[in-house]
Amino acid sequence: MKYLITGIGNIGSEYKNTRHNIGFRILDAFADASNISFSDKRYGFVAEYKFKARTFILLKPTTYVNLSGQAVNYWLKKENIPLENLLVIVDDLALPFGALRLKAKGRDGGHNGLKNINHVLGVNDYARLRFGIGDNFHKGFQVDYVLSEWSTDEQKELPEKIDTCIEIIKSFGTVGVERTMNFFNTNK
């Protein structure tokens, strides 16, 4: 069984520690904890992780957030991965900082990466893990907020939240989205 785990973010050092790049950061931590590394491939940085007779293809698209669908579509087809084995990790303004929500499907919630994935795939029936970044910004400054770096207090809490995300990814691949949602969405 193969799974495509896509962390949404922007390439470039200027985006590395921004809220919008939490998908990249989670996959980087996953790779570090698993002693695997990313290779620069078509449409993204890709790493492969094997766990309990499953293969996880970790993808950090190099298409920038707004064109993430191109990379997701390519790797789903290249690796022959069914849509139900896709998990997309994104930042979410509608959730308070550090809140984690796994959903089996859904709308884009205003997230341009999800919007593009939905458009390219023609469906929204795939799992997504939403990482809450809060909405602590003044009206009209949403872009500045998502592209800004984490606060000092947030930086202190990130490692624990990221570790939980890694557990969610492994659970998604081993017991499925429904059981993972039942456990992690209710155990805060």
Secondary structure as the mmCIF struct_conf table of DSSP 4:
data_model
#
loop_
_struct_conf.conf_type_id
_struct_conf.id
_struct_conf.beg_label_comp_id
_struct_conf.beg_label_asym_id
_struct_conf.beg_label_seq_id
_struct_conf.end_label_comp_id
_struct_conf.end_label_asym_id
_struct_conf.end_label_seq_id
STRN STRN1 LYS A 2 GLY A 7
BEND BEND1 GLY A 12 GLY A 12
HELX_RH_3T_P HELX_RH_3T_P1 SER A 13 TYR A 15
TURN_TY1_P TURN_TY1_P1 LYS A 16 ASN A 17
STRN STRN2 THR A 18 THR A 18
HELX_RH_3T_P HELX_RH_3T_P2 ARG A 19 ASN A 21
HELX_RH_AL_P HELX_RH_AL_P1 ILE A 22 SER A 34
TURN_TY1_P TURN_TY1_P2 ASN A 35 ASN A 35
STRN STRN3 SER A 39 LYS A 41
TURN_TY1_P TURN_TY1_P3 ARG A 42 TYR A 43
STRN STRN4 GLY A 44 PHE A 51
TURN_TY1_P TURN_TY1_P4 LYS A 52 ALA A 53
STRN STRN5 ARG A 54 PRO A 61
BEND BEND2 THR A 62 THR A 63
HELX_RH_3T_P HELX_RH_3T_P3 VAL A 65 LEU A 67
HELX_RH_AL_P HELX_RH_AL_P2 SER A 68 LYS A 78
TURN_TY1_P TURN_TY1_P5 GLU A 79 ASN A 80
HELX_RH_3T_P HELX_RH_3T_P4 LEU A 83 ASN A 85
STRN STRN6 LEU A 86 ASP A 92
TURN_TY1_P TURN_TY1_P6 LEU A 93 ALA A 94
BEND BEND3 LEU A 95 LEU A 95
TURN_TY1_P TURN_TY1_P7 PHE A 97 GLY A 98
STRN STRN7 LEU A 100 LYS A 103
BEND BEND4 ALA A 104 LYS A 105
TURN_TY1_P TURN_TY1_P8 GLY A 109 GLY A 110
HELX_RH_AL_P HELX_RH_AL_P3 ASN A 112 LEU A 121
BEND BEND5 GLY A 122 GLY A 122
BEND BEND6 TYR A 126 TYR A 126
STRN STRN8 ALA A 127 GLY A 132
BEND BEND7 PHE A 137 PHE A 137
TURN_TY1_P TURN_TY1_P9 LYS A 139 GLY A 140
HELX_RH_AL_P HELX_RH_AL_P4 GLN A 142 VAL A 146
TURN_TY1_P TURN_TY1_P10 LEU A 147 LEU A 147
BEND BEND8 SER A 148 SER A 148
STRN STRN9 GLU A 149 GLU A 149
HELX_LH_PP_P HELX_LH_PP_P1 TRP A 150 SER A 151
HELX_RH_AL_P HELX_RH_AL_P5 THR A 152 VAL A 175
HELX_RH_AL_P HELX_RH_AL_P6 VAL A 177 PHE A 184
TURN_TY1_P TURN_TY1_P11 ASN A 185 THR A 186
#
